[in-house]
């Protein structure tokens, strides 16, 4: 995928560019791990990351890592989009 230049601006000391690298499409055979699905279900129930971490006895950083990987696998960028995609696929039933 080709990067897209989103914004450019000039400063006296040089030119700066903000470059956006689009996320590759998720692989269709790349399922969520059991732990990623468990974290996603708790997030779908409305819990914030800290409570998910407390309930699963893992660190907040680990919750963030699971969510980041889940977002990547599902091709989404928000928690709401993740929940919607999991509902569409039937993973939250």
C-alpha positions as CSV (number, residue, x, y, z in Angstrom):
1,X,0.0,0.0,0.0
2,X,1.2,3.4,-0.9
3,X,1.5,6.1,1.9
4,X,-0.7,9.1,1.5
5,X,0.4,12.6,2.4
6,X,-2.3,14.0,4.7
7,X,-0.9,17.4,5.5
8,X,2.2,19.5,4.7
9,X,3.4,22.8,6.0
10,X,6.6,24.8,5.8
11,X,8.7,26.3,8.6
12,X,11.7,28.6,8.2
13,X,14.0,25.7,9.2
14,X,12.4,23.2,6.8
15,X,9.4,21.4,5.5
16,X,7.3,19.0,7.5
17,X,4.9,16.3,6.2
18,X,2.3,14.2,8.0
19,X,2.3,10.8,6.3
20,X,-0.5,8.3,6.7
21,X,0.2,4.6,6.1
22,X,-3.1,2.8,5.6
23,X,-3.7,-0.3,7.6
24,X,-3.5,-3.5,5.5
25,X,-6.7,-5.5,5.2
26,X,-7.1,-8.2,7.9
27,X,-6.4,-11.7,6.8
28,X,-9.7,-13.7,6.6
29,X,-8.2,-16.7,8.3
30,X,-6.7,-14.8,11.2
31,X,-9.1,-15.5,14.1
32,X,-9.0,-13.8,17.5
33,X,-7.2,-15.7,20.3
34,X,-9.4,-16.8,23.2
35,X,-7.9,-14.1,25.4
36,X,-8.5,-11.4,22.7
37,X,-12.1,-12.5,22.5
38,X,-12.5,-12.5,26.2
39,X,-11.1,-8.9,26.4
40,X,-13.4,-7.9,23.5
41,X,-16.5,-9.3,25.3
42,X,-15.7,-7.4,28.4
43,X,-15.2,-4.2,26.5
44,X,-18.5,-4.9,24.6
45,X,-20.2,-5.1,28.0
46,X,-19.1,-1.6,28.7
47,X,-16.1,-2.0,31.0
48,X,-13.2,0.4,30.7
49,X,-9.6,-1.0,30.2
50,X,-8.8,-0.8,33.9
51,X,-11.7,-2.9,35.0
52,X,-11.1,-5.4,32.3
53,X,-7.5,-5.7,33.5
54,X,-8.7,-6.1,37.1
55,X,-11.3,-8.7,36.2
56,X,-8.8,-10.8,34.2
57,X,-5.9,-10.2,36.6
58,X,-3.7,-8.8,33.9
59,X,-2.1,-5.3,33.4
60,X,-3.7,-2.4,31.7
61,X,-0.9,-2.6,29.1
62,X,-1.8,-6.1,28.3
63,X,-5.4,-5.2,27.8
64,X,-4.3,-2.4,25.4
65,X,-2.1,-4.9,23.5
66,X,-5.0,-7.3,23.1
67,X,-7.3,-4.5,21.9
68,X,-4.6,-3.2,19.5
69,X,-4.2,-6.7,18.0
70,X,-8.0,-7.2,17.8
71,X,-8.4,-3.9,16.0
72,X,-5.8,-4.9,13.5
73,X,-7.3,-8.3,12.9
74,X,-10.8,-6.9,12.5
75,X,-9.7,-3.9,10.4
76,X,-11.2,-1.3,12.8
77,X,-9.9,1.7,14.7
78,X,-12.4,2.2,17.5
79,X,-14.0,0.2,20.3
80,X,-17.5,0.8,18.9
81,X,-16.4,-0.4,15.5
82,X,-14.8,-3.5,17.1
83,X,-18.0,-4.4,19.0
84,X,-20.1,-3.8,15.8
85,X,-17.8,-6.0,13.7
86,X,-17.9,-8.8,16.4
87,X,-21.7,-8.6,16.5
88,X,-21.8,-8.9,12.7
89,X,-19.6,-12.0,12.7
90,X,-21.6,-13.5,15.6
91,X,-18.6,-13.7,17.9
92,X,-20.4,-12.0,20.8
93,X,-23.3,-14.3,21.0
